[in-house]
Amino acid sequence: MTVPKGRSSREVSDGLLISLGRGLILQTKARSPHAPRDAGRQTAWARKQIGKATDQVRGTRRTLASAPELQLTSRRGHSLTLSVDNERKWPGVVLLNMPGCPSGIDATCDDPETIVMTLDDWYALNDRVRSTSGVIDYVHRAIDAQTRQIELAKEVVRYTHLAAADNELVRREGGYPSLPLAGLSPQEEQVMATLDDWIDSDIAVAAGQNGELDPDATRRAIEVIDAIPVALRVEVAQALLRGVHKADVVGHAVSGVCQIHPSHHRLLFLFDQAANWGSTEEFAAHALGYTATRHQELDDLHGPGVSLLLARMSTESDHVFRTFVLVEGDAAKLQLPSDVRWSVLERHGMLTSGGIRPTDCLQEDDPCPCRSGRKYMHCHAAR
């Protein structure tokens, strides 16, 4: 990952984590597994490397403050240019890879915007939170709350403190904790693998609404799913599995909406059989119309947000066509033809504050939901 510097470019730290407008600077130091493991030498090595890594974090922070953009390359080789918000806060995380870390090592550093942990604790944190957005949120909370860890390899102490506060807030106000106190059960792990498959095998390689791979749209789509707290993500994955099974059984389209608060992200799904469509292009066009229609309805009900559709069409030969559609911004600017909107509502129903209502419930004097501005009796009721 690099930033422009003159006519060339400069590498930025050992890595950056960026999601939903926030980021982290990562700096790693590794001790040889063959190095002496007596506590004195390990402590001296750790304190020296913490100082070096902290200085490097500061240097990266200065570079980012003056950089207009980042040149990113995904693990699949897709290039992406990301504009840098110079007002963004860039906390640092120093990761020490030191096998057999002894107890009692002071893990503080002289940078109030940086925390220190072992690489093993970093892996444990990611395994518990299960999202990039959640890990970023955790580090920001740790720094903002000034819960500075004192002893290396004891990240669990700080995590438990912050997770308990997070869960207590959820208990009082509702929602889902972003920092779970307990891990997933084996059954939940299996369900989660479904959503991970959507991300890794579908969204990351599937063509989006323009029919082509779009690295920026792919990044935004993955961010929407990644931002879902792990407990809610299990429920979403269960809903996806039920939707796929139902579509296969009933033989017609199954659709649904999952609201993801408080980020105003909406996850939609649409599953159907190939026998109901003339081609994958026809299904993909319907998926785009469905997403745009639901996006406008959701904006009316809940205010502006980002809507992501996961769409799947299966055939009798077990071939599966998958795509995704991401819609954000002012729904009024979508300029969706009224006939396209009506075809979606007639097939899938109208999304209201009371749930899904079929178009059969419309009265003649009701405004036509196609948004033509005419009454239903003078619009699609007469067709």
C-alpha positions as CSV (number, residue, x, y, z in Angstrom):
1,M,0.0,0.0,0.0
2,T,1.6,3.3,-1.1
3,V,1.1,7.0,-1.3
4,P,2.3,9.3,-4.1
5,K,5.7,11.0,-3.4
6,G,6.9,13.2,-6.2
7,R,7.2,11.2,-9.4
8,S,7.4,7.9,-7.4
9,S,5.5,6.5,-4.4
10,R,6.3,5.6,-0.8
11,E,5.2,2.5,1.1
12,V,2.9,3.2,4.1
13,S,3.7,1.2,7.3
14,D,3.2,-2.6,7.5
15,G,-0.4,-2.1,6.7
16,L,-3.6,-0.1,7.1
17,L,-7.1,-1.2,8.0
18,I,-9.8,1.1,6.5
19,S,-13.5,0.7,6.7
20,L,-16.4,3.1,6.7
21,G,-14.3,6.2,6.8
22,R,-12.1,5.1,9.7
23,G,-8.7,3.4,9.8
24,L,-5.8,2.0,11.7
25,I,-2.0,2.0,11.2
26,L,-0.4,-1.4,11.8
27,Q,3.3,-1.8,12.6
28,T,4.7,-5.3,13.3
29,K,7.9,-6.4,14.9
30,A,9.0,-10.0,15.0
31,R,11.4,-11.8,17.3
32,S,13.3,-14.8,16.0
33,P,11.8,-18.1,17.4
34,H,15.4,-19.2,18.0
35,A,16.3,-16.1,20.1
36,P,17.0,-16.6,23.8
37,R,13.8,-16.7,25.8
38,D,14.9,-15.6,29.2
39,A,12.6,-12.9,30.6
40,G,15.2,-10.2,30.8
41,R,16.3,-10.3,27.2
42,Q,12.7,-10.6,25.9
43,T,11.6,-7.6,28.0
44,A,14.6,-5.5,26.7
45,W,13.7,-6.6,23.1
46,A,10.0,-5.8,23.5
47,R,10.6,-2.3,25.0
48,K,13.1,-1.4,22.2
49,Q,10.8,-2.6,19.4
50,I,7.8,-0.8,20.9
51,G,9.8,2.5,20.7
52,K,10.9,1.8,17.1
53,A,7.4,0.8,16.0
54,T,5.8,3.8,17.7
55,D,8.1,6.2,15.9
56,Q,7.2,4.4,12.6
57,V,3.5,4.8,13.3
58,R,4.1,8.6,13.9
59,G,6.0,8.8,10.6
60,T,3.1,7.1,8.7
61,R,0.6,9.4,10.4
62,R,2.6,12.4,9.1
63,T,2.7,10.9,5.6
64,L,-1.0,10.3,5.6
65,A,-1.7,13.8,6.8
66,S,0.0,15.1,3.6
67,A,-1.1,12.5,1.1
68,P,-4.0,13.2,-1.2
69,E,-4.7,9.5,-1.9
70,L,-3.7,5.9,-1.3
71,Q,-2.9,3.3,-4.0
72,L,-4.3,0.0,-2.8
73,T,-4.0,-3.5,-4.3
74,S,-6.3,-6.3,-3.1
75,R,-5.1,-9.9,-2.6
76,R,-6.8,-10.7,-5.9
77,G,-4.7,-8.1,-7.7
78,H,-7.4,-5.4,-8.1
79,S,-6.1,-1.9,-8.0
80,L,-8.0,0.9,-6.1
81,T,-7.3,4.5,-5.5
82,L,-8.7,5.8,-2.2
83,S,-8.9,9.5,-1.4
84,V,-7.4,10.3,2.0
85,D,-9.4,12.5,4.5
86,N,-6.7,14.6,6.2
87,E,-9.0,15.2,9.1
88,R,-9.3,11.4,9.8
89,K,-7.9,10.1,13.0
90,W,-5.3,7.4,12.5
91,P,-4.7,5.4,15.6
92,G,-1.7,3.0,15.6
93,V,-1.5,-0.6,16.7
94,V,2.0,-2.1,17.4
95,L,2.0,-5.8,17.1
96,L,4.8,-7.9,18.6
97,N,5.3,-11.4,17.3
98,M,7.3,-12.9,20.2
99,P,6.7,-16.6,20.9
100,G,6.6,-17.5,24.6
101,C,6.0,-13.9,25.8
102,P,6.8,-13.8,29.5
103,S,4.5,-12.0,32.0
104,G,5.1,-8.6,33.4
105,I,6.3,-6.7,30.3
106,D,5.1,-3.1,30.2
107,A,3.1,-2.6,27.1
108,T,2.6,1.2,27.2
109,C,4.2,3.5,24.7
110,D,4.8,7.3,24.5
111,D,2.1,7.9,21.9
112,P,-1.4,8.4,23.3
113,E,-2.9,7.4,19.9
114,T,-1.2,4.0,19.7
115,I,-1.8,0.7,21.6
116,V,0.5,-2.3,21.8
117,M,-0.4,-6.0,21.8
118,T,1.1,-9.3,20.9
119,L,0.3,-10.8,17.5
120,D,-1.4,-13.7,19.3
121,D,-3.7,-11.2,21.0
122,W,-4.4,-9.5,17.7
123,Y,-5.5,-12.8,16.2
124,A,-7.7,-13.5,19.2
125,L,-9.3,-10.1,18.9
126,N,-10.1,-10.6,15.2
127,D,-11.5,-14.0,15.9
128,R,-13.8,-12.7,18.6
129,V,-15.1,-9.5,16.8
130,R,-15.1,-11.1,13.3
131,S,-14.9,-7.9,11.3
132,T,-12.5,-5.2,10.2
133,S,-15.0,-2.5,11.2
134,G,-15.4,-4.0,14.6
135,V,-11.6,-4.2,15.2
136,I,-11.2,-0.6,14.2
137,D,-14.0,0.4,16.5
138,Y,-12.4,-1.5,19.3
139,V,-9.0,0.3,18.9
140,H,-10.8,3.7,18.8
141,R,-12.7,2.9,21.9
142,A,-9.6,1.7,23.7
143,I,-7.8,5.0,22.9
144,D,-10.8,7.2,23.5
145,A,-11.5,5.6,26.9
146,Q,-7.8,5.7,27.8
147,T,-7.9,2.1,28.9
148,R,-4.2,1.7,28.4
149,Q,-3.0,-1.8,28.8
150,I,-0.2,-2.2,31.3
151,E,1.0,-5.7,30.7
152,L,1.8,-7.3,27.3
153,A,-0.2,-10.4,26.3
154,K,-3.1,-9.4,28.5
155,E,-5.3,-7.8,25.9
156,V,-8.2,-9.9,27.1
157,V,-8.3,-7.7,30.3
158,R,-8.9,-4.5,28.3
159,Y,-11.2,-6.3,25.8
160,T,-13.4,-7.7,28.6
161,H,-13.7,-4.2,30.2
162,L,-14.8,-2.6,26.9
163,A,-17.0,-5.5,25.9
164,A,-18.9,-5.4,29.2
165,A,-19.6,-1.7,28.8
166,D,-20.7,-2.3,25.2
167,N,-23.1,-5.1,26.3
168,E,-24.5,-3.1,29.1
169,L,-25.3,-0.2,26.7
170,V,-27.1,-2.7,24.4
171,R,-29.0,-4.1,27.4
172,R,-30.3,-0.6,28.2
173,E,-30.9,0.7,24.7
174,G,-31.3,-2.4,22.5
175,G,-29.4,-3.5,19.4
176,Y,-26.4,-5.7,19.1
177,P,-23.0,-5.4,20.7
178,S,-20.1,-4.9,18.4
179,L,-17.8,-6.4,21.1
180,P,-19.3,-9.8,22.1
181,L,-18.4,-11.2,25.4
182,A,-18.7,-14.8,24.3
183,G,-17.5,-16.6,21.1
184,L,-19.7,-18.3,18.6
185,S,-21.0,-21.8,19.1
186,P,-20.0,-24.5,16.5
187,Q,-23.5,-24.2,14.9
188,E,-23.2,-20.4,14.6
189,E,-19.7,-20.8,13.2
190,Q,-21.1,-23.0,10.5
191,V,-23.9,-20.5,9.7
192,M,-21.3,-17.7,9.6
193,A,-19.4,-19.6,6.9
194,T,-22.4,-19.0,4.6
195,L,-22.0,-15.2,4.8
196,D,-18.2,-15.4,4.6
197,D,-18.7,-17.4,1.4
198,W,-20.9,-14.6,0.0
199,I,-18.1,-12.2,0.7
200,D,-15.1,-14.2,-0.4
201,S,-16.5,-16.2,-3.3
202,D,-19.3,-14.0,-4.6
203,I,-19.0,-10.3,-3.9
204,A,-15.2,-10.2,-4.2
205,V,-15.3,-11.7,-7.7
206,A,-18.8,-11.0,-9.0
207,A,-19.7,-8.4,-11.5
208,G,-21.8,-5.6,-10.0
209,Q,-24.7,-3.7,-11.4
210,N,-22.6,-2.4,-14.4
211,G,-21.8,-6.0,-15.5
212,E,-18.1,-5.5,-14.7
213,L,-15.8,-5.9,-11.8
214,D,-15.7,-2.5,-10.0
215,P,-13.2,-2.5,-7.1
216,D,-14.7,0.5,-5.4
217,A,-18.2,-0.9,-5.5
218,T,-16.9,-4.2,-4.3
219,R,-15.1,-2.5,-1.4
220,R,-18.3,-0.6,-0.4
221,A,-20.4,-3.8,-0.6
222,I,-18.0,-5.7,1.6
223,E,-17.9,-2.8,4.1
224,V,-21.7,-3.0,4.4
225,I,-21.6,-6.7,5.4
226,D,-18.4,-6.3,7.5
227,A,-20.1,-3.6,9.6
228,I,-22.8,-5.9,10.8
229,P,-22.2,-6.9,14.4
230,V,-21.3,-10.6,14.7
231,A,-24.5,-11.6,16.6
232,L,-26.7,-9.9,13.9
233,R,-24.6,-11.4,11.2
234,V,-25.5,-14.9,12.4
235,E,-29.2,-14.0,12.1
236,V,-28.6,-12.5,8.7
237,A,-26.8,-15.7,7.5
238,Q,-29.7,-17.8,8.9
239,A,-32.2,-15.6,6.9
240,L,-30.1,-16.1,3.8
241,L,-30.1,-19.9,4.2
242,R,-33.8,-19.9,4.8
243,G,-34.4,-17.8,1.7
244,V,-32.3,-20.0,-0.5
245,H,-34.1,-23.1,0.8
246,K,-37.5,-21.6,0.3
247,A,-36.8,-20.4,-3.2
248,D,-35.6,-23.9,-4.1
249,V,-38.8,-25.4,-2.6
250,V,-41.5,-23.0,-3.8
251,G,-39.9,-22.4,-7.2
252,H,-40.4,-18.6,-7.3
253,A,-38.7,-15.5,-6.0
254,V,-38.0,-15.0,-2.3
255,S,-36.8,-11.5,-1.2
256,G,-36.2,-9.7,2.1
257,V,-34.7,-6.7,3.8
258,C,-32.4,-6.6,6.9
259,Q,-32.0,-3.2,8.5
260,I,-28.5,-2.7,10.0
261,H,-28.6,0.0,12.6
262,P,-27.1,2.4,13.5
263,S,-25.1,2.8,10.3
264,H,-28.2,3.1,8.0
265,H,-27.0,0.2,5.9
266,R,-29.6,-2.1,4.5
267,L,-28.9,-5.6,3.4
268,L,-31.4,-7.0,0.8
269,F,-31.6,-10.5,-0.7
270,L,-33.3,-11.9,-3.8
271,F,-33.3,-15.6,-4.6
272,D,-35.1,-17.2,-7.6
273,Q,-35.0,-20.1,-10.1
274,A,-33.6,-19.7,-13.6
275,A,-36.8,-21.2,-15.0
276,N,-38.6,-18.0,-14.2
277,W,-36.2,-15.9,-16.3
278,G,-35.2,-15.8,-19.9
279,S,-31.5,-15.1,-19.2
280,T,-29.1,-14.1,-16.5
281,E,-29.1,-10.6,-18.0
282,E,-32.9,-10.4,-17.4
283,F,-32.5,-11.5,-13.8
284,A,-29.6,-9.1,-13.2
285,A,-31.7,-6.2,-14.7
286,H,-34.6,-7.1,-12.3
287,A,-32.2,-7.2,-9.4
288,L,-31.1,-3.7,-10.2
289,G,-34.7,-2.5,-10.4
290,Y,-35.6,-4.3,-7.1
291,T,-32.7,-2.7,-5.3
292,A,-33.5,0.8,-6.5
293,T,-37.2,0.4,-5.6
294,R,-36.5,-0.9,-2.1
295,H,-33.8,1.8,-1.6
296,Q,-36.3,4.5,-2.3
297,E,-38.9,2.9,0.0
298,L,-36.4,2.5,2.8
299,D,-35.2,6.1,2.4
300,D,-38.9,7.2,2.7
301,L,-39.3,5.2,5.9
302,H,-35.9,5.6,7.6
303,G,-34.0,8.4,5.9
304,P,-31.0,8.2,3.6
305,G,-28.8,5.1,3.7
306,V,-26.9,2.5,1.6
307,S,-28.7,-0.5,0.2
308,L,-26.8,-3.7,-0.8
309,L,-28.6,-6.6,-2.6
310,L,-27.2,-10.1,-2.6
311,A,-28.9,-11.9,-5.5
312,R,-28.8,-15.6,-6.4
313,M,-30.4,-17.5,-9.3
314,S,-30.1,-21.3,-9.4
315,T,-30.8,-23.8,-12.2
316,E,-31.8,-27.5,-12.3
317,S,-28.2,-28.4,-13.1
318,D,-27.0,-26.9,-9.8
319,H,-25.4,-24.0,-11.6
320,V,-25.7,-20.8,-9.6
321,F,-25.6,-17.2,-10.9
322,R,-24.8,-14.6,-8.3
323,T,-24.5,-10.9,-8.4
324,F,-24.8,-7.9,-6.1
325,V,-26.2,-4.4,-6.4
326,L,-25.1,-1.4,-4.3
327,V,-27.2,1.7,-4.3
328,E,-26.5,4.8,-2.2
329,G,-27.3,8.5,-2.4
330,D,-30.5,10.4,-3.0
331,A,-33.2,7.9,-4.1
332,A,-35.0,10.7,-6.1
333,K,-32.1,11.0,-8.4
334,L,-32.3,7.3,-9.5
335,Q,-34.9,8.2,-12.2
336,L,-36.3,4.7,-12.1
337,P,-39.0,4.2,-14.8
338,S,-42.4,3.8,-13.2
339,D,-43.1,0.6,-15.1
340,V,-39.9,-0.9,-13.8
341,R,-40.9,0.1,-10.2
342,W,-44.4,-1.3,-10.7
343,S,-43.1,-4.7,-11.9
344,V,-41.0,-5.0,-8.8
345,L,-43.9,-4.0,-6.5
346,E,-46.3,-6.3,-8.3
347,R,-43.9,-9.3,-7.9
348,H,-42.5,-8.6,-4.4
349,G,-45.1,-6.3,-2.7
350,M,-44.8,-2.8,-1.3
351,L,-42.5,-2.1,1.7
352,T,-44.4,-0.1,4.4
353,S,-43.9,0.7,8.1
354,G,-46.2,-2.2,8.8
355,G,-44.3,-4.7,6.6
356,I,-44.8,-6.0,3.1
357,R,-48.2,-5.3,1.5
358,P,-49.3,-6.8,-1.8
359,T,-50.5,-4.5,-4.5
360,D,-53.9,-6.2,-4.3
361,C,-54.5,-4.1,-1.2
362,L,-54.5,-0.8,-3.1
363,Q,-57.7,1.2,-3.3
364,E,-58.7,3.0,-6.5
365,D,-58.1,6.5,-5.0
366,D,-54.7,5.6,-3.5
367,P,-51.6,7.2,-5.1
368,C,-50.1,4.7,-7.5
369,P,-46.9,3.3,-5.8
370,C,-45.1,3.5,-9.2
371,R,-44.7,7.2,-8.3
372,S,-46.2,8.4,-11.5
373,G,-48.1,11.0,-9.5
374,R,-51.5,9.6,-10.7
375,K,-54.1,7.8,-8.7
376,Y,-54.0,4.0,-8.9
377,M,-57.3,3.8,-10.8
378,H,-55.9,6.0,-13.5
379,C,-52.5,4.3,-13.7
380,H,-51.6,0.7,-13.3
381,A,-55.0,-0.4,-12.1
382,A,-56.3,0.4,-15.6
383,R,-53.6,-1.7,-17.4
